[in-house]
Amino acid sequence: MPSYSRRQVVHVLSGAAALAAIPRSGQTADYPSRPIRLVLPYGAGGAGDQIGRPWVDKMSALLGPTFVEYIGGAGGAIGTAAVAREEPDGYSLLLGNGSTQVIIPLTSSNPGYSVGDFRAIYRLINSALVFAVHPSVPAANLRELIAYAKANPGKLSYGTPGIATGNHLVGKSFKQQAGGLDIVHVPYRGIAQATNDLVSGQISLVIGVMSVQLQQLSQAGKIRLLAVTTERRLSGAPDIPTAVESGMPDLRYEGWFGIFAPKLTDDAIIDRIAQTTRLAMADPALQASYRAQGMEPDSDSSPDKFQRIIDATTASLAPVIRSIGLSKS
């Protein structure tokens, strides 16, 4: 039998008491009466695992049996569309992000679903994109990178996980806001190969999601991290300035992940999942596990707050998508 400290016991008992206080009504009186499925619209082993599995573990303990199912393909569109077609009963949920919920609907003429097919429940984390350069690039910050790029048009290249990803759109926005920089975009099938090519000097710059790996490579002197795209500095990487601090007030992007349900899911079910998630996200151990991966946990989300974030992301990215001809319309 495992042993628990008094503090851990108090935390579990307090959580159980708070959960018991969450109201149940109507069709949710027996919810959940069977296991809840969280669809990760990507393959195993990526950021979806790092975010979704800790949530699943907490929900299994607080609400009822919950499990992960991987439905990858088409940049996340196949798994997302699969959840959109499920019964709106709270037993099939989606771990969605800015790509599945904003970028794909804006750029694809037939992704198999629309933005209106889902209800936002709770944002779990937000993560920053970070500008990482090879040590041979003589720039310690974004201002110096811009000056060097202007003095050496066409010499620099930047890698992203692919066309129409948030990373790609941030790169385009960066070049536009800096006055039309001539930096070549190199799309990859994923960020791992782009990072390898950055370390080897095949490309000059990577715009990637902040991660432990990138921080370790920076500490080892193999790359240099210039700026993050969040509004404020990351608590897990407080020494890296924001793009706003670096003189680019409009270069902001947060790579959020959160929980979604099919659009006709009952309000009471949505509220129950949201309130249970809020309780789970209050766990200091869970918060620490996310921060250790370079992510910022959200302990104060809600369906309404999360929807406002989605709307703001759409308003921010739509003009960039139109300006580079990626809009479906």
Secondary structure as GFF3:
##gff-version 3
##sequence-region A 1 329
A	DSSP	alpha_helix	6	20	.	.	.	ID=ss1
A	DSSP	three_ten_helix	26	28	.	.	.	ID=ss2
A	DSSP	beta_strand	36	40	.	.	.	ID=ss3
A	DSSP	alpha_helix	47	62	.	.	.	ID=ss4
A	DSSP	beta_strand	66	70	.	.	.	ID=ss5
A	DSSP	three_ten_helix	74	76	.	.	.	ID=ss6
A	DSSP	alpha_helix	77	84	.	.	.	ID=ss7
A	DSSP	beta_strand	92	97	.	.	.	ID=ss8
A	DSSP	alpha_helix	98	98	.	.	.	ID=ss9
A	DSSP	pi_helix	99	103	.	.	.	ID=ss10
A	DSSP	alpha_helix	104	107	.	.	.	ID=ss11
A	DSSP	three_ten_helix	115	117	.	.	.	ID=ss12
A	DSSP	beta_strand	118	127	.	.	.	ID=ss13
A	DSSP	beta_strand	129	133	.	.	.	ID=ss14
A	DSSP	alpha_helix	142	151	.	.	.	ID=ss15
A	DSSP	beta_strand	157	160	.	.	.	ID=ss16
A	DSSP	alpha_helix	166	177	.	.	.	ID=ss17
A	DSSP	beta_strand	184	187	.	.	.	ID=ss18
A	DSSP	alpha_helix	191	200	.	.	.	ID=ss19
A	DSSP	beta_strand	205	209	.	.	.	ID=ss20
A	DSSP	alpha_helix	212	219	.	.	.	ID=ss21
A	DSSP	beta_strand	224	228	.	.	.	ID=ss22
A	DSSP	beta_strand	257	262	.	.	.	ID=ss23
A	DSSP	alpha_helix	267	281	.	.	.	ID=ss24
A	DSSP	alpha_helix	284	291	.	.	.	ID=ss25
A	DSSP	beta_strand	295	297	.	.	.	ID=ss26
A	DSSP	alpha_helix	303	323	.	.	.	ID=ss27
###
